[in-house]
Amino acid sequence: MENYIFLTDEGYTYQPNSECDVPDIENLQVIGIAYGENKKQAFYNLINESKYLLETSFDKIFCYKLTRNYKDSYCEFSMKHDYIVEKNK
């Protein structure tokens, strides 16, 4: 089993004490870390262990295997399409 980190670039971050309505920083947000035989299984484990994620407005998430060669393990998922559609098959 391998560990994967899941992130999204959806959403915004504001600086502390910011009074501006415009987001200050474009960033990535960590959705979670999950394990699995492969990245798809880790994605399903992430959702199954954190069902509240399906109630958020996040959709496009991506992952990296937590390894020295993490860039080679990049993979994208859609919580609304890849999880819900596959689960209902």
C-alpha distances in whole Angstrom, upper triangle without the diagonal:
4,7,10,14,16,20,23,26,28,30,32,33,36,38,39,42,42,45,44,43,42,38,38,35,32,29,25,24,20,19,16,13,10,6,5,5,7,10,12,10,9,13,14,12,14,17,17,16,19,21,24,23,24,27,27,29,26,25,24,21,18,15,14,11,11,12,16,16,15,18,17,14,17,17,19,19,22,22,25,24,21,20,23,25,21,21,25,25
4,7,10,13,16,20,23,25,28,29,30,33,34,36,39,39,42,41,40,38,35,35,31,29,25,22,21,18,17,14,10,8,5,6,6,7,8,11,10,8,12,13,12,13,16,17,16,18,21,23,21,23,26,26,27,24,23,21,18,16,12,10,7,8,9,13,13,12,15,14,11,14,14,17,17,20,20,24,23,20,19,23,24,22,22,26,26
4,7,10,13,17,20,22,24,26,26,30,31,32,35,36,39,38,37,35,31,31,28,26,22,19,17,14,14,11,7,6,4,7,9,9,9,12,11,7,10,13,11,11,14,15,14,16,19,20,19,21,24,23,24,21,21,19,16,14,10,9,6,6,8,12,13,11,14,14,11,13,13,16,16,19,19,22,22,19,19,22,24,22,22,26,26
4,6,10,13,17,19,21,23,23,27,28,30,33,33,36,35,34,32,28,28,25,23,19,15,14,11,11,8,6,5,6,8,10,9,7,10,10,7,8,12,11,9,13,15,14,15,17,19,16,19,22,20,21,18,17,16,12,10,6,5,4,5,9,12,12,9,12,12,9,10,10,12,13,16,16,19,20,17,16,20,22,20,20,24,25
4,7,10,13,16,18,19,20,23,24,26,29,29,32,31,30,28,25,25,21,19,15,12,11,7,8,6,4,7,9,11,14,12,10,12,13,9,9,13,12,10,13,15,14,14,17,17,15,17,20,18,19,15,15,14,10,8,5,6,6,7,10,13,13,10,12,14,11,10,11,12,12,15,15,19,19,17,17,20,22,21,21,25,26
4,7,11,12,15,17,18,21,23,25,28,28,30,29,28,26,22,23,20,17,14,10,9,6,5,5,6,8,11,13,15,13,10,11,13,9,8,11,11,9,11,14,13,12,15,15,12,14,17,15,15,12,12,10,6,6,4,7,9,10,14,16,16,12,13,15,12,10,9,9,9,11,11,15,16,14,14,17,19,19,19,22,24
4,7,9,11,13,14,18,20,22,25,24,27,26,24,22,19,19,16,13,10,6,5,4,5,7,9,12,14,16,19,17,13,14,16,13,11,15,15,12,13,17,16,14,16,16,12,15,16,14,14,10,11,9,5,5,6,9,12,12,16,18,17,13,14,16,13,11,11,9,10,12,12,15,17,15,16,18,21,20,21,24,26
4,5,8,10,12,16,19,21,24,23,25,23,21,19,16,17,14,11,9,6,5,7,7,10,12,15,18,19,22,19,15,16,18,16,13,16,17,14,14,18,18,16,17,16,12,14,15,12,11,8,8,6,5,6,9,12,15,16,19,21,20,16,16,18,16,12,12,10,10,10,11,14,15,15,16,18,20,20,21,24,26
4,6,8,11,14,17,20,22,21,23,20,19,16,13,14,11,8,6,5,6,9,10,13,16,18,21,23,25,22,19,19,22,19,17,20,21,18,18,22,22,19,20,19,15,17,17,14,12,9,10,8,8,9,12,14,18,19,21,22,21,18,17,19,18,14,14,12,12,13,14,16,17,18,19,21,22,23,25,27,28
4,7,10,14,17,19,22,20,21,19,17,15,12,14,12,9,8,7,8,11,11,14,17,20,23,24,27,24,20,20,23,20,17,20,21,18,17,21,21,18,19,17,13,15,15,11,9,7,8,7,8,11,14,17,20,21,24,26,25,21,20,22,20,17,16,13,13,12,13,14,16,17,18,19,21,23,24,25,27
4,7,10,14,16,18,16,18,16,13,12,9,11,10,8,8,8,8,11,12,15,19,21,25,27,29,27,23,23,25,23,20,22,23,20,19,23,22,19,19,17,14,16,15,11,9,8,11,11,11,14,17,19,23,23,26,28,27,24,23,25,24,20,19,17,16,15,15,16,19,20,20,21,24,25,26,28,30
4,7,10,13,15,13,15,13,11,9,6,8,7,6,7,8,9,12,14,17,20,23,27,29,32,30,26,26,28,25,23,25,26,22,22,26,25,21,22,20,17,19,18,14,13,12,14,14,15,17,19,21,24,25,27,28,28,25,24,27,25,22,22,19,20,19,19,20,23,24,24,25,27,29,29,31,34
4,7,9,12,10,13,12,11,10,6,6,6,7,7,9,9,12,14,17,20,24,27,30,33,31,27,28,30,27,24,27,27,23,23,27,25,22,23,21,19,21,20,16,15,14,17,17,17,19,20,22,25,25,27,28,28,25,25,28,26,24,24,22,22,22,21,23,26,26,26,28,30,32,32,34,36
4,6,8,6,9,9,9,8,5,5,6,9,10,13,13,16,18,21,24,27,31,33,37,34,31,32,33,30,28,30,30,27,27,30,29,25,26,23,22,24,22,19,18,18,21,21,21,22,24,25,28,28,30,31,32,28,28,31,30,27,27,26,26,25,25,26,29,30,30,31,34,35,35,37,40
4,6,5,9,9,11,11,8,6,8,11,12,14,15,17,20,22,25,29,32,35,38,36,33,34,35,32,30,33,33,29,29,32,31,27,29,26,24,27,26,22,22,21,24,24,23,25,26,27,30,29,31,31,32,29,29,32,31,29,30,28,29,28,28,30,32,33,33,34,37,38,38,40,43
4,5,9,11,13,13,11,10,11,15,15,17,17,19,21,23,26,30,33,36,40,38,35,36,37,33,32,34,33,30,30,33,31,28,29,26,25,28,26,23,23,23,26,26,25,27,28,29,31,30,33,33,34,31,31,35,34,31,32,30,31,30,30,31,34,35,34,36,39,40,40,42,44
4,6,9,12,13,12,11,14,17,18,20,20,22,24,27,30,33,37,40,43,41,38,39,40,37,35,37,36,33,33,36,34,30,32,28,27,30,28,25,25,25,28,29,28,30,31,32,35,34,36,37,38,35,35,38,37,35,35,34,34,33,32,34,37,38,37,38,41,42,42,44,47
4,6,8,9,9,8,11,15,16,19,19,22,24,27,30,33,37,40,43,41,37,38,40,36,34,37,36,33,33,36,34,31,32,28,27,29,27,24,23,24,27,27,27,29,30,32,35,34,36,37,37,34,34,37,36,33,34,32,32,31,31,32,35,36,36,37,40,41,41,43,46
4,7,9,10,10,14,17,19,22,22,25,26,29,32,36,39,42,45,43,40,41,42,39,37,39,39,35,35,37,36,32,33,30,29,30,28,25,24,25,28,28,29,31,33,35,38,37,39,40,41,37,37,40,39,36,36,34,34,33,32,33,36,38,37,38,41,42,42,44,47
4,5,7,8,12,15,17,20,21,24,26,29,32,35,39,41,44,42,38,39,41,38,35,38,38,34,34,37,36,32,33,29,28,30,27,24,23,23,26,26,27,29,31,33,36,36,39,39,39,36,35,38,37,34,34,32,32,31,31,31,34,36,36,36,39,41,41,43,45
4,6,9,12,14,16,19,19,23,24,27,31,34,37,40,43,40,37,37,39,36,33,35,36,32,31,35,34,30,30,27,25,27,25,21,20,20,23,24,25,27,30,32,35,35,38,39,39,35,34,37,36,33,32,30,30,28,28,28,31,33,33,33,36,38,38,39,42
4,6,9,11,14,17,18,21,23,26,29,33,36,38,41,38,35,35,37,35,32,34,35,31,31,34,33,30,30,27,25,26,25,21,19,19,22,22,23,25,28,30,33,33,36,36,36,33,31,34,33,30,30,27,28,26,27,27,30,31,32,33,35,37,37,39,41
4,6,7,10,13,14,18,19,23,26,29,33,35,38,35,31,32,34,31,29,31,32,28,28,31,30,27,28,25,23,24,23,19,17,17,20,19,20,22,24,26,29,29,32,33,32,29,28,31,30,27,27,25,25,24,24,25,28,29,29,30,33,34,35,37,39
4,7,10,13,14,18,20,23,26,30,33,35,38,36,32,33,35,32,30,33,33,29,29,33,32,29,30,27,25,27,26,22,20,19,22,21,21,23,25,26,29,29,31,31,31,28,27,31,30,27,27,26,26,26,26,28,30,31,32,33,35,36,37,39,41
4,6,10,12,15,18,21,23,27,30,32,35,32,29,30,32,29,27,30,30,26,27,31,29,26,28,25,23,25,24,21,19,18,20,19,18,19,21,22,26,25,27,28,27,24,23,27,26,23,24,22,24,23,24,26,28,28,29,31,33,34,35,37,39
4,7,10,13,16,19,21,25,28,30,32,29,26,27,29,26,24,27,28,24,25,28,28,25,26,24,21,23,23,19,17,15,17,15,15,16,18,20,23,23,25,26,25,22,21,24,23,20,21,19,20,20,21,23,25,25,26,28,30,31,32,34,36
4,7,10,13,15,18,21,24,26,29,26,23,24,26,23,21,24,25,21,22,26,25,22,24,22,19,21,21,18,16,14,16,14,13,14,15,16,20,20,22,22,22,19,18,21,20,17,18,17,18,19,19,22,23,23,24,26,28,29,30,32,34
4,7,9,12,14,17,20,22,25,23,19,21,22,19,18,21,21,18,19,22,21,19,21,19,16,18,19,16,15,12,13,12,10,10,12,13,16,16,19,20,20,16,16,19,17,15,15,14,15,16,16,19,21,20,21,23,25,26,27,29,31
4,6,9,12,15,18,21,24,22,18,20,21,18,16,19,19,15,16,19,18,16,17,16,13,16,16,13,13,10,12,11,9,11,12,13,16,16,19,21,21,17,17,20,18,16,16,14,15,15,15,18,20,19,19,22,24,25,25,28,30
4,6,8,12,15,18,21,19,16,17,18,15,13,16,16,12,14,17,15,13,16,15,12,15,16,14,14,11,13,12,9,10,10,11,14,13,17,19,19,15,16,19,17,15,15,14,14,15,14,18,20,19,18,21,23,23,23,26,28
4,7,10,14,16,19,18,14,15,16,13,11,13,13,9,10,13,12,10,12,11,8,11,13,11,12,9,11,11,8,9,10,12,14,14,18,21,21,17,18,20,17,15,14,13,12,13,11,14,17,16,15,17,20,20,20,23,25
4,7,10,13,17,16,13,14,14,10,10,12,11,7,9,12,10,9,12,12,10,13,15,13,15,12,14,13,10,11,9,11,12,12,16,19,19,16,18,19,16,15,15,14,13,14,13,16,18,17,15,18,21,20,20,23,25
4,7,10,14,13,11,13,12,8,9,11,10,7,10,12,10,10,14,15,13,16,18,17,19,16,16,16,12,11,9,10,10,9,13,16,17,14,16,18,14,14,14,15,14,16,15,19,20,18,16,19,22,21,20,24,25
4,7,11,10,9,10,9,5,7,9,6,5,9,10,9,10,13,15,13,16,19,18,20,17,17,17,13,12,10,11,10,10,13,17,18,15,17,18,14,15,14,15,14,16,15,18,19,16,15,18,20,18,18,22,23
4,7,8,8,10,8,5,8,9,7,8,11,12,11,13,16,18,17,19,22,21,23,20,20,19,16,14,11,11,9,10,13,16,17,15,17,17,14,15,14,16,15,18,17,20,21,17,16,19,21,19,18,22,23
4,5,7,8,5,4,8,9,7,9,12,12,12,15,17,20,18,19,23,23,24,22,20,20,17,15,12,12,10,12,14,17,17,15,18,17,13,15,14,16,15,18,17,20,20,16,15,18,20,17,17,21,21
4,7,8,6,7,10,11,10,13,15,15,16,18,20,23,21,22,26,26,27,24,23,22,19,17,14,14,11,13,14,18,17,16,18,16,13,15,14,17,16,19,19,22,21,17,17,20,21,17,18,21,21
4,6,5,6,9,10,11,12,15,15,16,18,20,22,20,21,25,24,25,22,20,19,16,14,11,11,9,12,13,16,15,13,15,13,10,12,11,13,13,16,17,20,19,15,15,19,19,16,17,21,20
4,6,5,6,9,10,10,13,14,15,16,18,20,17,18,22,21,22,19,17,15,12,10,8,8,7,11,13,16,14,12,13,12,8,9,8,10,10,13,14,17,16,12,13,16,17,15,16,20,19
4,5,5,6,9,10,11,12,14,15,16,19,16,16,20,20,21,18,15,14,12,11,10,11,11,14,17,20,18,16,16,15,11,12,9,10,9,11,12,14,13,9,10,13,14,11,12,16,16
4,5,5,6,9,10,10,12,14,15,18,16,17,20,21,22,19,17,17,15,13,12,13,12,15,17,20,19,17,19,17,14,14,12,13,12,14,13,16,15,12,11,14,15,12,12,16,16
4,5,5,6,9,10,10,12,14,16,14,16,19,19,20,17,16,16,13,12,9,11,10,12,15,18,18,15,17,16,12,13,11,12,11,14,13,16,16,13,11,15,17,14,14,18,19
4,5,5,6,9,10,11,12,14,12,12,16,16,17,14,13,12,10,9,8,11,11,14,17,20,19,16,17,17,13,13,10,10,8,10,9,12,12,9,8,12,14,12,12,16,17
4,5,5,6,8,10,10,13,12,12,15,16,18,15,14,14,13,13,12,15,15,17,20,23,23,20,21,20,17,16,14,13,10,11,10,12,12,9,7,10,12,10,9,13,14
4,5,5,6,8,10,13,12,13,16,17,19,17,16,17,14,14,13,15,14,16,19,22,22,19,21,21,17,17,15,15,13,14,12,15,16,13,10,13,16,13,12,16,17
4,6,5,6,8,11,9,11,14,14,16,14,14,14,12,12,11,13,13,15,18,22,22,18,20,20,17,16,14,14,12,13,10,14,15,13,10,13,16,15,14,17,19
4,5,5,5,8,7,7,11,12,14,12,12,13,12,13,13,16,17,18,22,25,25,21,23,23,19,18,16,14,12,11,8,11,13,11,8,10,13,12,11,14,17
4,6,6,9,9,10,13,14,17,16,15,17,15,17,16,19,19,20,23,27,27,24,25,25,22,21,19,18,15,15,12,14,15,13,10,11,14,13,11,14,16
4,6,9,9,11,13,15,18,16,17,18,16,17,16,18,18,19,22,26,26,23,25,26,22,21,20,19,17,17,14,16,18,16,13,15,18,17,14,18,20
4,5,6,8,10,11,14,13,14,16,14,16,16,18,19,19,23,26,27,23,25,26,22,21,19,18,16,15,12,14,17,16,13,14,17,17,15,18,21
4,5,6,8,10,13,13,13,16,15,17,18,21,21,22,26,29,29,26,27,28,24,23,21,19,16,14,11,12,15,14,11,11,15,15,13,15,18
4,5,5,7,11,11,13,16,15,18,19,22,23,24,27,30,31,27,28,29,26,24,22,20,17,15,11,13,16,16,13,13,17,18,16,18,21
4,5,5,8,8,9,12,11,14,15,18,20,21,25,28,28,24,25,26,22,20,18,16,13,12,8,10,13,13,11,12,15,16,15,17,20
4,6,8,8,9,12,12,15,17,20,22,24,27,30,30,26,26,27,24,22,19,16,13,11,7,8,11,12,9,9,13,14,13,14,17
4,7,9,10,14,14,18,20,23,25,26,30,33,32,29,29,30,27,25,22,19,16,13,10,10,14,15,13,12,15,17,16,17,20
4,5,8,11,12,16,18,21,24,25,28,31,30,27,27,28,25,23,21,18,15,12,10,10,14,15,14,14,17,19,18,19,22
4,6,10,11,15,18,21,24,25,29,31,30,27,26,28,25,22,20,16,14,11,10,9,13,15,14,14,17,19,19,20,23
4,6,8,11,14,18,20,22,25,28,27,23,23,24,21,18,16,13,11,9,8,9,12,13,13,14,16,18,18,20,22
4,6,10,13,17,19,22,25,27,26,22,21,22,20,17,14,10,8,5,5,6,8,10,10,11,13,15,16,17,20
4,7,10,14,17,19,22,24,23,19,18,19,17,13,11,7,6,5,7,8,10,10,11,13,15,16,17,19,21
4,7,11,14,16,19,21,20,16,15,17,14,11,9,6,5,6,7,10,11,11,11,14,16,16,17,20,21
4,7,10,13,15,17,16,12,12,13,10,7,5,4,6,8,10,13,13,12,13,16,17,17,19,22,23
4,7,9,12,14,13,9,10,11,8,6,5,6,8,11,12,16,16,14,14,18,19,18,20,23,24
4,6,8,10,9,6,7,8,5,5,7,9,12,15,16,20,19,17,18,21,22,21,22,26,26
4,6,9,8,5,8,8,6,7,9,12,14,17,18,22,21,18,19,23,24,22,23,27,27
4,7,8,6,10,11,9,10,13,15,17,20,21,24,24,21,22,25,27,25,26,29,30
4,5,5,9,10,9,11,14,17,19,23,24,27,27,24,24,28,29,27,28,32,32
4,6,8,10,10,13,16,19,22,25,26,30,30,27,28,31,32,30,32,35,35
4,6,6,7,10,13,17,20,24,25,28,28,25,26,30,31,29,30,34,33
4,5,5,7,11,14,17,20,22,25,25,22,23,27,28,26,27,31,31
4,5,6,10,13,16,19,21,25,24,22,23,27,27,26,28,31,31
4,6,9,13,16,20,22,25,24,21,23,26,26,25,27,30,30
4,6,10,13,17,19,22,21,18,19,23,23,21,23,27,26
4,7,10,14,16,19,18,16,18,21,22,20,23,26,26
4,7,11,13,16,15,12,14,18,18,17,19,22,22
4,7,10,12,11,10,12,15,15,15,17,20,20
4,6,9,8,6,8,11,12,12,14,16,17
4,5,5,5,7,9,10,11,13,15,16
4,6,6,5,7,9,10,11,13,15
4,6,6,6,7,10,11,12,14
4,6,6,5,8,10,11,12
4,6,6,6,8,10,11
4,6,5,6,9,10
4,6,5,6,9
4,6,5,7
4,5,5
4,6
4
